Amino acid sequence: MLNLYDTFDTLENGRNIIWIGPTGVGKTGLATAFLIHAISRGHSGRFISF
């Protein structure tokens, strides 16, 4: 996961990111941090909470 976060290859290739897992493992925090970092690098994004 850190490699994905550091290189942003996923964003550069226009791919979606979906995190899944049980309650309380940090999915929302990770997604929020990733989106904030992407926005600070000039990317746009969307945070969708279900």
N, CA, C, O and CB atoms as a CASP TS submission, in Angstrom:
PFRMAT TS
TARGET T0000
AUTHOR 0000-0000-0000
METHOD Language model
MODEL 1
PARENT N/A
ATOM      1  N   MET     1       0.819  -1.185   0.000  1.00  0.00           N
ATOM      2  CA  MET     1       0.000   0.000   0.000  1.00  0.00           C
ATOM      3  C   MET     1       0.866   1.254   0.000  1.00  0.00           C
ATOM      4  O   MET     1       0.528   2.226  -0.675  1.00  0.00           O
ATOM      5  CB  MET     1      -0.933  -0.005   1.197  1.00  0.00           C
ATOM      6  N   LEU     2       1.950   1.258   0.723  1.00  0.00           N
ATOM      7  CA  LEU     2       2.794   2.449   0.740  1.00  0.00           C
ATOM      8  C   LEU     2       3.376   2.738  -0.634  1.00  0.00           C
ATOM      9  O   LEU     2       3.515   3.901  -1.015  1.00  0.00           O
ATOM     10  CB  LEU     2       3.915   2.289   1.756  1.00  0.00           C
ATOM     11  N   ASN     3       3.717   1.701  -1.380  1.00  0.00           N
ATOM     12  CA  ASN     3       4.225   1.906  -2.730  1.00  0.00           C
ATOM     13  C   ASN     3       3.169   2.588  -3.593  1.00  0.00           C
ATOM     14  O   ASN     3       3.492   3.504  -4.350  1.00  0.00           O
ATOM     15  CB  ASN     3       4.651   0.567  -3.358  1.00  0.00           C
ATOM     16  N   LEU     4       1.931   2.165  -3.493  1.00  0.00           N
ATOM     17  CA  LEU     4       0.834   2.787  -4.231  1.00  0.00           C
ATOM     18  C   LEU     4       0.704   4.244  -3.828  1.00  0.00           C
ATOM     19  O   LEU     4       0.535   5.115  -4.682  1.00  0.00           O
ATOM     20  CB  LEU     4      -0.492   2.038  -3.984  1.00  0.00           C
ATOM     21  N   TYR     5       0.781   4.514  -2.537  1.00  0.00           N
ATOM     22  CA  TYR     5       0.633   5.870  -2.015  1.00  0.00           C
ATOM     23  C   TYR     5       1.773   6.765  -2.485  1.00  0.00           C
ATOM     24  O   TYR     5       1.541   7.917  -2.852  1.00  0.00           O
ATOM     25  CB  TYR     5       0.577   5.851  -0.486  1.00  0.00           C
ATOM     26  N   ASP     6       2.993   6.256  -2.480  1.00  0.00           N
ATOM     27  CA  ASP     6       4.161   7.061  -2.825  1.00  0.00           C
ATOM     28  C   ASP     6       4.277   7.362  -4.313  1.00  0.00           C
ATOM     29  O   ASP     6       4.667   8.470  -4.681  1.00  0.00           O
ATOM     30  CB  ASP     6       5.400   6.365  -2.368  1.00  0.00           C
ATOM     31  N   THR     7       3.955   6.428  -5.159  1.00  0.00           N
ATOM     32  CA  THR     7       4.202   6.618  -6.587  1.00  0.00           C
ATOM     33  C   THR     7       3.038   7.237  -7.345  1.00  0.00           C
ATOM     34  O   THR     7       3.252   7.859  -8.385  1.00  0.00           O
ATOM     35  CB  THR     7       4.539   5.314  -7.206  1.00  0.00           C
ATOM     36  N   PHE     8       1.846   7.088  -6.866  1.00  0.00           N
ATOM     37  CA  PHE     8       0.653   7.623  -7.518  1.00  0.00           C
ATOM     38  C   PHE     8       0.472   7.077  -8.924  1.00  0.00           C
ATOM     39  O   PHE     8      -0.165   7.725  -9.755  1.00  0.00           O
ATOM     40  CB  PHE     8       0.719   9.132  -7.565  1.00  0.00           C
ATOM     41  N   ASP     9       1.017   5.900  -9.212  1.00  0.00           N
ATOM     42  CA  ASP     9       0.823   5.280 -10.527  1.00  0.00           C
ATOM     43  C   ASP     9      -0.659   5.082 -10.828  1.00  0.00           C
ATOM     44  O   ASP     9      -1.094   5.230 -11.970  1.00  0.00           O
ATOM     45  CB  ASP     9       1.556   3.932 -10.598  1.00  0.00           C
ATOM     46  N   THR    10      -1.415   4.754  -9.816  1.00  0.00           N
ATOM     47  CA  THR    10      -2.844   4.529 -10.004  1.00  0.00           C
ATOM     48  C   THR    10      -3.530   5.785 -10.515  1.00  0.00           C
ATOM     49  O   THR    10      -4.364   5.713 -11.417  1.00  0.00           O
ATOM     50  CB  THR    10      -3.490   4.072  -8.697  1.00  0.00           C
ATOM     51  N   LEU    11      -3.190   6.927  -9.953  1.00  0.00           N
ATOM     52  CA  LEU    11      -3.798   8.179 -10.397  1.00  0.00           C
ATOM     53  C   LEU    11      -3.327   8.576 -11.783  1.00  0.00           C
ATOM     54  O   LEU    11      -4.118   9.048 -12.600  1.00  0.00           O
ATOM     55  CB  LEU    11      -3.489   9.289  -9.415  1.00  0.00           C
ATOM     56  N   GLU    12      -2.065   8.389 -12.048  1.00  0.00           N
ATOM     57  CA  GLU    12      -1.521   8.756 -13.352  1.00  0.00           C
ATOM     58  C   GLU    12      -2.144   7.932 -14.469  1.00  0.00           C
ATOM     59  O   GLU    12      -2.246   8.405 -15.601  1.00  0.00           O
ATOM     60  CB  GLU    12      -0.010   8.583 -13.361  1.00  0.00           C
ATOM     61  N   ASN    13      -2.560   6.711 -14.169  1.00  0.00           N
ATOM     62  CA  ASN    13      -3.169   5.839 -15.169  1.00  0.00           C
ATOM     63  C   ASN    13      -4.690   5.923 -15.176  1.00  0.00           C
ATOM     64  O   ASN    13      -5.342   5.189 -15.919  1.00  0.00           O
ATOM     65  CB  ASN    13      -2.746   4.414 -14.930  1.00  0.00           C
ATOM     66  N   GLY    14      -5.267   6.803 -14.363  1.00  0.00           N
ATOM     67  CA  GLY    14      -6.711   6.994 -14.331  1.00  0.00           C
ATOM     68  C   GLY    14      -7.490   5.819 -13.778  1.00  0.00           C
ATOM     69  O   GLY    14      -8.609   5.556 -14.218  1.00  0.00           O
ATOM     70  N   ARG    15      -6.921   5.115 -12.829  1.00  0.00           N
ATOM     71  CA  ARG    15      -7.588   3.940 -12.255  1.00  0.00           C
ATOM     72  C   ARG    15      -8.291   4.312 -10.950  1.00  0.00           C
ATOM     73  O   ARG    15      -7.883   5.245 -10.258  1.00  0.00           O
ATOM     74  CB  ARG    15      -6.569   2.799 -12.009  1.00  0.00           C
ATOM     75  N   ASN    16      -9.333   3.583 -10.630  1.00  0.00           N
ATOM     76  CA  ASN    16     -10.078   3.791  -9.386  1.00  0.00           C
ATOM     77  C   ASN    16      -9.392   3.076  -8.233  1.00  0.00           C
ATOM     78  O   ASN    16      -8.663   2.104  -8.431  1.00  0.00           O
ATOM     79  CB  ASN    16     -11.528   3.297  -9.530  1.00  0.00           C
ATOM     80  N   ILE    17      -9.635   3.572  -7.032  1.00  0.00           N
ATOM     81  CA  ILE    17      -9.108   2.946  -5.821  1.00  0.00           C
ATOM     82  C   ILE    17     -10.289   2.645  -4.912  1.00  0.00           C
ATOM     83  O   ILE    17     -11.090   3.531  -4.613  1.00  0.00           O
ATOM     84  CB  ILE    17      -8.049   3.865  -5.100  1.00  0.00           C
ATOM     85  N   ILE    18     -10.398   1.405  -4.478  1.00  0.00           N
ATOM     86  CA  ILE    18     -11.452   1.009  -3.545  1.00  0.00           C
ATOM     87  C   ILE    18     -10.800   0.214  -2.420  1.00  0.00           C
ATOM     88  O   ILE    18     -10.117  -0.780  -2.668  1.00  0.00           O
ATOM     89  CB  ILE    18     -12.575   0.168  -4.263  1.00  0.00           C
ATOM     90  N   TRP    19     -11.014   0.654  -1.182  1.00  0.00           N
ATOM     91  CA  TRP    19     -10.511  -0.079  -0.029  1.00  0.00           C
ATOM     92  C   TRP    19     -11.671  -0.819   0.615  1.00  0.00           C
ATOM     93  O   TRP    19     -12.740  -0.247   0.828  1.00  0.00           O
ATOM     94  CB  TRP    19      -9.820   0.873   0.991  1.00  0.00           C
ATOM     95  N   ILE    20     -11.460  -2.086   0.923  1.00  0.00           N
ATOM     96  CA  ILE    20     -12.477  -2.876   1.610  1.00  0.00           C
ATOM     97  C   ILE    20     -11.853  -3.541   2.829  1.00  0.00           C
ATOM     98  O   ILE    20     -10.657  -3.829   2.846  1.00  0.00           O
ATOM     99  CB  ILE    20     -13.097  -3.937   0.659  1.00  0.00           C
ATOM    100  N   GLY    21     -12.652  -3.778   3.823  1.00  0.00           N
ATOM    101  CA  GLY    21     -12.171  -4.440   5.028  1.00  0.00           C
ATOM    102  C   GLY    21     -13.174  -4.273   6.153  1.00  0.00           C
ATOM    103  O   GLY    21     -14.167  -3.560   6.007  1.00  0.00           O
ATOM    104  N   PRO    22     -12.917  -4.928   7.273  1.00  0.00           N
ATOM    105  CA  PRO    22     -13.840  -4.853   8.401  1.00  0.00           C
ATOM    106  C   PRO    22     -13.830  -3.474   9.062  1.00  0.00           C
ATOM    107  O   PRO    22     -12.940  -2.657   8.824  1.00  0.00           O
ATOM    108  CB  PRO    22     -13.493  -5.919   9.427  1.00  0.00           C
ATOM    109  N   THR    23     -14.823  -3.245   9.879  1.00  0.00           N
ATOM    110  CA  THR    23     -14.952  -1.994  10.616  1.00  0.00           C
ATOM    111  C   THR    23     -13.731  -1.757  11.504  1.00  0.00           C
ATOM    112  O   THR    23     -13.240  -2.671  12.166  1.00  0.00           O
ATOM    113  CB  THR    23     -16.232  -2.001  11.462  1.00  0.00           C
ATOM    114  N   GLY    24     -13.255  -0.516  11.503  1.00  0.00           N
ATOM    115  CA  GLY    24     -12.215  -0.120  12.437  1.00  0.00           C
ATOM    116  C   GLY    24     -10.783  -0.354  12.016  1.00  0.00           C
ATOM    117  O   GLY    24      -9.884  -0.235  12.848  1.00  0.00           O
ATOM    118  N   VAL    25     -10.528  -0.685  10.753  1.00  0.00           N
ATOM    119  CA  VAL    25      -9.151  -0.954  10.331  1.00  0.00           C
ATOM    120  C   VAL    25      -8.473   0.253   9.676  1.00  0.00           C
ATOM    121  O   VAL    25      -7.292   0.184   9.336  1.00  0.00           O
ATOM    122  CB  VAL    25      -9.136  -2.117   9.371  1.00  0.00           C
ATOM    123  N   GLY    26      -9.208   1.361   9.495  1.00  0.00           N
ATOM    124  CA  GLY    26      -8.589   2.582   8.986  1.00  0.00           C
ATOM    125  C   GLY    26      -8.836   2.904   7.523  1.00  0.00           C
ATOM    126  O   GLY    26      -8.098   3.695   6.936  1.00  0.00           O
ATOM    127  N   LYS    27      -9.849   2.314   6.927  1.00  0.00           N
ATOM    128  CA  LYS    27     -10.133   2.565   5.502  1.00  0.00           C
ATOM    129  C   LYS    27     -10.459   4.032   5.248  1.00  0.00           C
ATOM    130  O   LYS    27      -9.931   4.627   4.308  1.00  0.00           O
ATOM    131  CB  LYS    27     -11.298   1.686   5.026  1.00  0.00           C
ATOM    132  N   THR    28     -11.315   4.616   6.066  1.00  0.00           N
ATOM    133  CA  THR    28     -11.718   6.007   5.870  1.00  0.00           C
ATOM    134  C   THR    28     -10.542   6.950   6.069  1.00  0.00           C
ATOM    135  O   THR    28     -10.360   7.882   5.286  1.00  0.00           O
ATOM    136  CB  THR    28     -12.852   6.375   6.825  1.00  0.00           C
ATOM    137  N   GLY    29      -9.749   6.724   7.097  1.00  0.00           N
ATOM    138  CA  GLY    29      -8.576   7.559   7.337  1.00  0.00           C
ATOM    139  C   GLY    29      -7.573   7.474   6.207  1.00  0.00           C
ATOM    140  O   GLY    29      -7.012   8.487   5.792  1.00  0.00           O
ATOM    141  N   LEU    30      -7.345   6.277   5.709  1.00  0.00           N
ATOM    142  CA  LEU    30      -6.419   6.081   4.600  1.00  0.00           C
ATOM    143  C   LEU    30      -6.938   6.760   3.338  1.00  0.00           C
ATOM    144  O   LEU    30      -6.183   7.431   2.635  1.00  0.00           O
ATOM    145  CB  LEU    30      -6.195   4.587   4.345  1.00  0.00           C
ATOM    146  N   ALA    31      -8.217   6.587   3.054  1.00  0.00           N
ATOM    147  CA  ALA    31      -8.808   7.205   1.864  1.00  0.00           C
ATOM    148  C   ALA    31      -8.756   8.725   1.951  1.00  0.00           C
ATOM    149  O   ALA    31      -8.472   9.393   0.956  1.00  0.00           O
ATOM    150  CB  ALA    31     -10.258   6.740   1.684  1.00  0.00           C
ATOM    151  N   THR    32      -9.025   9.275   3.125  1.00  0.00           N
ATOM    152  CA  THR    32      -8.982  10.722   3.314  1.00  0.00           C
ATOM    153  C   THR    32      -7.569  11.256   3.124  1.00  0.00           C
ATOM    154  O   THR    32      -7.372  12.253   2.429  1.00  0.00           O
ATOM    155  CB  THR    32      -9.501  11.096   4.701  1.00  0.00           C
ATOM    156  N   ALA    33      -6.594  10.609   3.728  1.00  0.00           N
ATOM    157  CA  ALA    33      -5.199  11.035   3.579  1.00  0.00           C
ATOM    158  C   ALA    33      -4.746  10.940   2.129  1.00  0.00           C
ATOM    159  O   ALA    33      -4.058  11.834   1.634  1.00  0.00           O
ATOM    160  CB  ALA    33      -4.283  10.188   4.467  1.00  0.00           C
ATOM    161  N   PHE    34      -5.121   9.877   1.452  1.00  0.00           N
ATOM    162  CA  PHE    34      -4.750   9.690   0.054  1.00  0.00           C
ATOM    163  C   PHE    34      -5.355  10.788  -0.810  1.00  0.00           C
ATOM    164  O   PHE    34      -4.675  11.339  -1.675  1.00  0.00           O
ATOM    165  CB  PHE    34      -5.202   8.310  -0.445  1.00  0.00           C
ATOM    166  N   LEU    35      -6.631  11.113  -0.583  1.00  0.00           N
ATOM    167  CA  LEU    35      -7.298  12.150  -1.366  1.00  0.00           C
ATOM    168  C   LEU    35      -6.689  13.522  -1.103  1.00  0.00           C
ATOM    169  O   LEU    35      -6.478  14.285  -2.045  1.00  0.00           O
ATOM    170  CB  LEU    35      -8.792  12.173  -1.051  1.00  0.00           C
ATOM    171  N   ILE    36      -6.406  13.848   0.131  1.00  0.00           N
ATOM    172  CA  ILE    36      -5.776  15.131   0.459  1.00  0.00           C
ATOM    173  C   ILE    36      -4.419  15.244  -0.220  1.00  0.00           C
ATOM    174  O   ILE    36      -4.082  16.295  -0.765  1.00  0.00           O
ATOM    175  CB  ILE    36      -5.623  15.291   1.987  1.00  0.00           C
ATOM    176  N   HIS    37      -3.650  14.185  -0.190  1.00  0.00           N
ATOM    177  CA  HIS    37      -2.335  14.181  -0.839  1.00  0.00           C
ATOM    178  C   HIS    37      -2.475  14.341  -2.353  1.00  0.00           C
ATOM    179  O   HIS    37      -1.708  15.078  -2.974  1.00  0.00           O
ATOM    180  CB  HIS    37      -1.576  12.879  -0.512  1.00  0.00           C
ATOM    181  N   ALA    38      -3.440  13.661  -2.940  1.00  0.00           N
ATOM    182  CA  ALA    38      -3.663  13.765  -4.388  1.00  0.00           C
ATOM    183  C   ALA    38      -4.062  15.184  -4.774  1.00  0.00           C
ATOM    184  O   ALA    38      -3.561  15.721  -5.762  1.00  0.00           O
ATOM    185  CB  ALA    38      -4.748  12.771  -4.841  1.00  0.00           C
ATOM    186  N   ILE    39      -4.953  15.789  -4.007  1.00  0.00           N
ATOM    187  CA  ILE    39      -5.388  17.156  -4.289  1.00  0.00           C
ATOM    188  C   ILE    39      -4.219  18.121  -4.173  1.00  0.00           C
ATOM    189  O   ILE    39      -4.105  19.054  -4.969  1.00  0.00           O
ATOM    190  CB  ILE    39      -6.518  17.574  -3.335  1.00  0.00           C
ATOM    191  N   SER    40      -3.349  17.910  -3.193  1.00  0.00           N
ATOM    192  CA  SER    40      -2.187  18.794  -3.029  1.00  0.00           C
ATOM    193  C   SER    40      -1.207  18.675  -4.192  1.00  0.00           C
ATOM    194  O   SER    40      -0.377  19.561  -4.394  1.00  0.00           O
ATOM    195  CB  SER    40      -1.469  18.479  -1.722  1.00  0.00           C
ATOM    196  N   ARG    41      -1.298  17.588  -4.956  1.00  0.00           N
ATOM    197  CA  ARG    41      -0.444  17.396  -6.133  1.00  0.00           C
ATOM    198  C   ARG    41      -1.155  17.777  -7.429  1.00  0.00           C
ATOM    199  O   ARG    41      -0.652  17.498  -8.517  1.00  0.00           O
ATOM    200  CB  ARG    41       0.019  15.949  -6.212  1.00  0.00           C
ATOM    201  N   GLY    42      -2.324  18.413  -7.319  1.00  0.00           N
ATOM    202  CA  GLY    42      -3.019  18.900  -8.491  1.00  0.00           C
ATOM    203  C   GLY    42      -4.040  17.961  -9.098  1.00  0.00           C
ATOM    204  O   GLY    42      -4.618  18.272 -10.139  1.00  0.00           O
ATOM    205  N   HIS    43      -4.273  16.822  -8.472  1.00  0.00           N
ATOM    206  CA  HIS    43      -5.282  15.882  -8.963  1.00  0.00           C
ATOM    207  C   HIS    43      -6.645  16.252  -8.386  1.00  0.00           C
ATOM    208  O   HIS    43      -6.731  16.970  -7.390  1.00  0.00           O
ATOM    209  CB  HIS    43      -4.908  14.419  -8.589  1.00  0.00           C
ATOM    210  N   SER    44      -7.687  15.766  -9.005  1.00  0.00           N
ATOM    211  CA  SER    44      -9.021  15.928  -8.441  1.00  0.00           C
ATOM    212  C   SER    44      -9.507  14.556  -7.993  1.00  0.00           C
ATOM    213  O   SER    44      -8.989  13.528  -8.430  1.00  0.00           O
ATOM    214  CB  SER    44     -10.011  16.573  -9.476  1.00  0.00           C
ATOM    215  N   GLY    45     -10.481  14.552  -7.137  1.00  0.00           N
ATOM    216  CA  GLY    45     -10.983  13.278  -6.658  1.00  0.00           C
ATOM    217  C   GLY    45     -12.344  13.430  -6.037  1.00  0.00           C
ATOM    218  O   GLY    45     -12.879  14.532  -5.918  1.00  0.00           O
ATOM    219  N   ARG    46     -12.889  12.313  -5.645  1.00  0.00           N
ATOM    220  CA  ARG    46     -14.217  12.289  -5.060  1.00  0.00           C
ATOM    221  C   ARG    46     -14.208  11.304  -3.903  1.00  0.00           C
ATOM    222  O   ARG    46     -13.732  10.178  -4.042  1.00  0.00           O
ATOM    223  CB  ARG    46     -15.296  11.908  -6.115  1.00  0.00           C
ATOM    224  N   PHE    47     -14.729  11.727  -2.773  1.00  0.00           N
ATOM    225  CA  PHE    47     -14.847  10.854  -1.612  1.00  0.00           C
ATOM    226  C   PHE    47     -16.310  10.480  -1.473  1.00  0.00           C
ATOM    227  O   PHE    47     -17.159  11.353  -1.290  1.00  0.00           O
ATOM    228  CB  PHE    47     -14.306  11.539  -0.311  1.00  0.00           C
ATOM    229  N   ILE    48     -16.612   9.198  -1.557  1.00  0.00           N
ATOM    230  CA  ILE    48     -17.986   8.719  -1.467  1.00  0.00           C
ATOM    231  C   ILE    48     -18.099   7.812  -0.249  1.00  0.00           C
ATOM    232  O   ILE    48     -17.385   6.815  -0.136  1.00  0.00           O
ATOM    233  CB  ILE    48     -18.413   7.969  -2.768  1.00  0.00           C
ATOM    234  N   SER    49     -18.992   8.164   0.648  1.00  0.00           N
ATOM    235  CA  SER    49     -19.220   7.359   1.842  1.00  0.00           C
ATOM    236  C   SER    49     -20.556   6.646   1.710  1.00  0.00           C
ATOM    237  O   SER    49     -21.561   7.272   1.373  1.00  0.00           O
ATOM    238  CB  SER    49     -19.187   8.234   3.123  1.00  0.00           C
ATOM    239  N   PHE    50     -20.578   5.356   1.969  1.00  0.00           N
ATOM    240  CA  PHE    50     -21.816   4.583   1.852  1.00  0.00           C
ATOM    241  C   PHE    50     -22.416   4.333   3.206  1.00  0.00           C
ATOM    242  O   PHE    50     -23.464   3.696   3.308  1.00  0.00           O
ATOM    243  CB  PHE    50     -21.567   3.262   1.144  1.00  0.00           C
TER
END
